[in-house]
Amino acid sequence: MSLPLTQPLRSPPLAWALAALALTGLVLSPLVSLGHAALQGSGELWPHLLEYVLPQAVLQTAGLLAGVGLAVTLIGTGAAWLVAAYDFPGRRLLEIGLLLPLAVPTYIVAFAYLDLLHPLGPVQSGLRDLLGIASPRDLRLPELRSLPGCILLLGFVLYPYVYLPTRALFLMQAANLLEAARTLGHSPRAVFARVALPMARPAVALGTSLALMEALNDIGAAEFLGVRTLTVQVYATWINRSDLPGAAQIALVMLLVVIGLVVAERWARRGRGFAGTAQRPRSLTRTRLRGPHAAAAFLLGLAPVALGFLIPAGYLAASAAGRIARAGLPETLPAEIFSTVLYAGAATLIAGAVGFVVAASPRLIARRAGTALIRVASLGYALPGTILAIGLLGPLATADSALAAASTAVFGAAPALIGLGTGGALVTAYLLRFLAVAIGTCEAGLSRVPGSLPDAARMLGRGPVATLARVQLPLTWPALVSGALLVFVDCVKELPATLLLRPLNVETLATHLYGEAARGTYEDGAVAALLIVLVGLIPVAILLRLGSRSPQLR
């Protein structure tokens, strides 16, 4: 009989309690600082914002979120049902391909399409040559720089957030429920609409909310395409007008939008769970398609893959190859790669260590306290990078002042800043933004460690910390590495926080690309864009590897 040695300690050690308190304060400090900064504005600022800034920004943001929500729901749910319910030549290839847009940040897709569809770009130039039209004025495609253009672009990039969980839930559904609906005379379309889709509503709601969070956090694609969202207005108010209180006040409006998205997602999943029967359900039997129907299904599934990944990635590869052939690699590229790896790598190492400790906290301290710490530490993932960047200014400035005062009192001299104006601010923002990713993967790894192994270690006299370090850490190493890779990729792709908090005269791959797009020199940014896409393929490869181990994904 196994002794209950895996139960956590009833009262946390002082060191763990202090560390948990410090981490909680670090996570919550941006929100407190954001409110404080917003209150510093003059009374005349709010009327100006309410009259000239917020109405347009709120309307554009609401329109963007509504359109993107509809687009990702339709594309993601439709693609998930297509590969889960039907069998046709190329289906397995589509199952993999439909994940590929996850590798491309939204601002890179906008960057590629703006150059591709430019009046003097290859698409319109090729059409004019084909039709014998000489002047660009005589043939103009619909303008991509618009709210509908931004909605379509983001929809074809962000739909995998809906596709992944919805497809998984379709595969988990009991086939006898769907077949019972068919025996009652319902058509395949009615079975999908009245049985399969309602059961998959929690997954659709979760995926849509994540996609909308990404759309709200976007700054590059929206600005490139002329959409003045709240995120773009925060950046313009702070950087272009040097108005931090005004930026903080707009960021508070963004925070209300985030809270609204979270509440809407919980409301959409109310009363719905993922529970199944006690017996293992029979997996869904796919309907085999042949001939024209099979070809149509494959082309329908290929469309979002082509628009969201193949076309922009292929064009970037061709542009990068042409740029290298004509002018070689950009001279600043090595420094930008170094800066990108330095800041993303530092944040990844810290997030991996902190994430593992936080995930293991229910096993080291009281379970309720450990679970509460996990929830608090994961709050940053729900905050757009713009809000985090604005909110971190106050705490980092306070920390720098306190350190300078203490150093002056002890040593007679103050050190250089460690927060504002240095990479420390950027690393902190990365850590808070993506710590939830590291925590989630470590939690999943720790949950797979058999309880008998920590029991045995405790019976041999090992304490909770020693058991964690010598037994559970080696067994969860693959999950820890996977989480670290995901954090690294997210840091490399993060644009809003990097733009706002990077040190002076420092460029990363993302900010270099943003600058080239702002100047209209798209070809010079193609190499950096392609490198970011290649790095973004890492999480897709991890997902494919994990999926290959599940019998449901074959």
N, C-alpha and C positions, 0 to 999 in steps of 0.2 A: 504493500500500500504506500503510495507516494505521500510524503509529508508536504503540507501546504507552505513550502518555503519560497514559492515564487510570489507570495503576497508582498506588496510593497510595505515599506516602513510606515508606521502610523503618523509619525511626525517628521517632517523633512529636516535634515541636518541644516545647520545655520548657513553653511556655504551654499547649499542648493537653494535655500530660501532667498538669500541675498542675490544670487545669480538670477533667479526667476524674477525677482523684483526689478532688477536692473534691465532685464530683457523686456519686461512688460512696460517699463517706463520708456525705453527706447522706441518700442513699437507705437505707443500711444502719443509720444511727444510731438510728432508731426501734426496730428489733429489738433492738439492743444495750441501749438504754435500757430497753426493756420488761423484759428479763431482769434488769437491775440493780434496777429498781423492785420487781419481784416478790420479790427477795431481801431487801428492806428490811423485809418484814413480820415480825411476831413468830412464834415457833414455835407459838403457840396459834391462829394465824389459819387455818392449813391444816386442822386438825381441824374447825373451825367450818364452813369452806367445804365440806369433804368430807361433812359430816353434814347440813347444812341448806340449802346453796345449790346446789352443783354437781350433786347427783343429779337434782333437779327440772329444773335448767336444761339439763343434758345430755340428759335424756330428752325434754324438750319440743323442744329443738333437733333431736335425731335424728328425732323424729316429724315435725317440720315439714319437714326436708330430705327425708325419705323420701317424704312425701306430695306435696310440691311437685315432686320429681324425677319421680315417676310421672305427675303431672298434666301437667307441661309436655311430657314425652315423648309422652304419648298425644295431647294437643291439638295440639302443634306438628308432630309427624310426620304425624298424620292430616290436618291442614289442608294441609301441604305436598304430600302425595300427592293430595289432592282436587283442588287447582288445577293440579298438574303432569300428572296422568294422565287427567283427565276434562275435557270441554268441555261447557258448559251456559250458558244465558243468565245473565249476571251474574258469570261467572267472573273477567273482568278487573277488575271492581269489587271482588271479594273479594280478589284479589291485592294491591290497594292497601289495602283496609280491614283486612286481617289484620296489617298493620304498625302500625296506629294505637295499640294499647295501649303501644307503646314510648314514646309521648308522655306517659303518665300515671305518675308515681311511685306505688309501692305504698301509701305512707301517704296519698296523696290519694284513691285508690280506697277504702281503708278509711274515711277521713273521710266520703266521700260516701255509702257504703252504710250506715254507722252511723246517719246522719241519715235516710236514705231508708227504712230498715227499722226505725226506732225504733218502740216501741209507740204513740207519739203521732205518728209520721211519716206521710207521705202514703200509703204502701202499706197499712199495717195500718188506718189510719183509713178509707181508701177501701173496703177489704174489709168493715169493720164497717158502714159506711153501706150497702153493697150488700146485705149479709145481714141488715140490721136489728138489729144487735147494738149495745147502748149502751155497755157497760163494756169497757175494754181488757182486763180480766182474763178475760173470756169468750172472747176470741180472741187467741191468742199464737202467732206463727210461731216456728219453731225459732230458738234463740239464735245470733246471729252471733258473739258474743264467745266463741269456743271454738277449739280446735285444728283441728277439721274446717273451721270457717268460715274460718280464716286460710289453710288449705291451698287451699281452693277459690278464695279471693280472689287469692292470690299466683299460683296456677296460671293463671288467666285473664288476668293482667297480664304474666307473665314468659314465656309460651309463645313469643312472637316470637323469643327467643334460639335456640330449636330450629327454628322455622319457617324462618327466613332461610337458614341454611347447609344444612338438609336439603332444602329446595325447590331450591336451586341445584344440589345434588348429584344429585337426581332428574332434573333437566333435562340434566345432563352425561352421564348414563348412556346407553350405546349402546342404541338401540332394538332392534337385532338380538338382543341378549341376552334382552331381555324377550319378544320375539316368538318366539324359539326355545323358551322355556319354555312359551309358549302352544301352540305346535305339538306339544309333547310331551304335551298334554292337561291341563295345569294350569289351574285356574280363576283368574280375576283376583285373588281373595283369596290363593291359593297363590303366584302370581307375585309379589305384593307381599311376602308373608311370607318366601319362600324365595330370592328373587333381589334385588328392589329394596331391601328393608330391610337385609339384610346388607351390601350394597355401600355403603349410606348410613350405616353404623354410626359411622364417624369423625365425620361432621357431627352426628349425634344426640348422641354423647358430648361433643363440644365445646360444643354449644348447651346441653345439660343442665348441664354444669359451670358455665357462665357464669350460668345462671339460679339455680343453687344458691348461687353466690357472692353474687348480689344478694339472695337470700332470707336468707342469713346476715348480710349487712350491714344488713338492714332493722331499724329500731328503732321507727318510728312505727306501722306496721300491726300489728306483733306486740304492742306495748304497748296500742294502742287496743283490740285484740281479746282482751286478757287472756292472752296467751301469753308466759310468762316464759323467753325464750330467753337464751342466753349474752350476746348483745348488750344486751338489756334489763338483765340483771343487772350488766354492767359499768357501765352508765350509773347504775343505782340505787346501786351500791356506791360509786362515786366521788362523784356529786353529792349523793345523799340522805344517805349515811353518812360522807362526807368521808374515805373509806378508799382512798387511792391504791394502796398495795401490794396490797390485796385485789382492786381492779379490775385491776391489772396481772397478777395471778395468774389471774384468770378469762380475761383477754385471751390469756394464753399457751395456755389450753385451746382458745380460739377459733382460735389460730394452728395448733394441731395439727389441728383440723378442716379448715382451709384446705389444709394440706399433704396431708391425706387425700383431699380432693376433687381436688387436682392429680394425685396419684398414681393415683387411680381413673380419672380422665379419660385419662391416658397408658396405663393398663392396658387400658381399653376400646378404645383405638385401636392396640394393639400389632399389628404385622405388617400393618396396613392403611394404604393410601395412596390418593391421588387420581389415580394414574396411569391413562392411557388408552392406546389403540392409536396406532400411528404415523399411521394415516389418520384423518381427521376423522370421528367417528361420526355416524350419522344421528340426528337429534334424535327425542325421544320423540313418538310419534303419540298424541294424546289420543283417548280413547273418547268419542264424542258421546252425551250423555244427552238424553232428551226426555220430555215429559209429567210425570207424578208423580215419576219418578226425578230429573229436572232440578230440580224444585221442592224435593224433599227435599235434594238436594245443596246448593242455594243456602241453604236454611234452616240446614242443618248447618254450613256455613261461616260463616254470619252470626252464629250463636250466640256464639262467642268474641269476635267484634268488638263485639257489643252489650253483653255482660257486662263486657268488659275496657275498653271505651272509650265507646261511644255512650250507655249509661245513666248512668254516673257523670259524664261530661263534660256531657251534656244537663242533668242535675240541678244540677250546679254552675252552669251558665250561668243556669238559671231562678232558683236561689237568689241568685246574685249580682245579677241584674236586680231581684229583689224587694227585696233589701237596699238597693240604690242608690235604688230608687224610694221606699222608706219613710224611710231615714235618710241617704241620700247615701253618698259614699265614706268609708271609715274615715279618721279624721284622721291616723292614724299611717302610712297607706299610702305617701305620698310619701317619707318617711324610710326605710321598709322597702325600697322600690324602689331608692332611692339606695344603701343599704348592700349590697343584693344585687348591683347592677350594679358597685359599687365593688370588692368583694372578688372576685367572679367575673371581672370584667374584668381586674383586676390579675393574677390567676392565669393567665388566658388569654393575656395578652401575654407573660408570662414563659415559660409552657409552650410557646407557639408559637415563640419565639426559641430556647429550649433544645432543644425537640424537633427543630427543623430542623438545628441544629448537631450534635446527637447522631446523627440519621439520616444526616447527611453525613460523620460521622467515619470510616467505612471508606474514603472517598474522599480524606481529608485525612491520615490517619495509617495505620499498619500495619493491614491489613484485619482480622487476628485481634483486635487490640486494639480496633478500632472496633466489631466485632461483639460483643465481650464487653461493651463499654460500653453498647450498645443493650440487651442482655439485663439488665444490672444496673439501668439506668435505668428499665426497664419493670416491675421487681418490685413497685412500689407499687400497681399496678393489681390485683394479686392479694390485697392486704391490705384488709380492711374498714376503713371510716373510723374505727370505734371503736378498733381496734388502732393505727392511725396516730396518732390523737389522744393516746392514753395514752403511746405511745412517743416522741412529740415533746416532751413536757413536760421531760424531762431535758436533751436537747440545747439546747432554747431557753433554759432557765434557765441552763445553763452559758455559752451565748453571751452572754446578757445580763450575767452576772457578769463575764466577761472584758472585755466592752466597757466596763462601768462602771469596772473597775479600771484599764484602759488610759487611759480619759478622765480619770479622777481624777489619775493620775500625770502626764499631759501638760498638761491644762488646769486641774486643780484642782477640777473639778466633774464629776459623773456625769450622763449624759443620761437622758431618760425611757426606759423599757423599749421595746424594738423587737420583742420576741418575745411572751412571755407577757403577757397582759392587753391586747394590741393586736391589730389585724387582721393583723399579720405572721405570727402563729401559724396563723391560718386560711388565709391565702394559701399558706403553706408546705405545709399539709396538702392543700389543693387541688392544688398543683403536683405533689407526690409521688404523689397518688392517681390523677391523670389525665394524667400526662406520657406514659404509654404510648400514649394516644389520639393525641396530637400526633406522636409518633415514628412510629407506624404509618402515618398518612396522609402524612407527609413522605417516608417510605421508598417508599410506593407512587408518589408523584409523581416522586421522583428516579429510580426504576427505569424510567420511561418516557422519560427524556431520552436521545436517541441518543448513543452513545459518540463519534461523529464530532465533535460540537460541542465537548465539552471538549478533545478532541484538537486541534482547530483553534485553540482559545484558547491551549493550552499551546505550540503551534508559533509563535504570535505573541508569545511571551514572557511570558504571564500565569502567575502562580504558582497553586497549588491554591486558596488562599483567594480570590484575585481571580477565578479561573474560577468558583468556587462562587457568588460574589456577583453577578457580571455576566452569567453564562450560565445556571447551573442554578437560581438563585433565581427569576429572572423566569419561567422555564418551569414551575416547580413552584408558582407562586403560587396557582392554584386549589386545589390539594391542601392547601396551607398554610392557606388561608382556611377550607376545609371542616373541617379538623382543629381549628382555633381555635373554630369555631362549636360543634362537638361538645363540646369541653372546656368552653366557656362554659355550655352547657346542662347538662352533668353537674354543674358547680359550683353552678348555681342549684338543682338538684334534690337535691343532697347534704344529708342531714339529720344523721346521727350526728356527723360531724366538726364540723359547724356548731354543733350543740347544745353540744358539749364545749369548743370553742375560741373561740367568738365573744367579742368584748370585752364587758365589763359594760355593761348598759343599751343594748345594740345588738340590734335585731331585724332579721332578714331575712324574706323572704316565707315560707320554709320553717319557720323557728322561730316566726313569728307563727301560722301554721297549726297547728303542733304545740301551741302554748299554747291556742288556741281550742278545739281538740279535747279537750285535757286538762280544760278547764273545762266542756265540754259545750255551748258556744255556737257551734254549727256554722255558723249563718248568717253570723256575723261573720267567719268565716274563708273564706267561699265566694269572695270577690273575689280574695284572695291565691291560693287554690287554682286558680282559673280562669286567673290570669296565669301560674302555673307550667305549667299544661297547654298554654297557647298557646305559651310558650317551648319546651316539649318537642316541639312539632310541627316544629321546625326540623330535627332529625336525620331525621325521617320524610320531610320534603320533600327532603332531600339524598339519602336512599336511593332515593326515587322518581325523582329526576332521574338518578342514576347508573344505575338499573335501566332507564330508558327508552332509554338508549344501547346496551343489550345486546340483540342480537336474540333471545336466549333468553327474555327477559322480556316479549316481546310476544305 
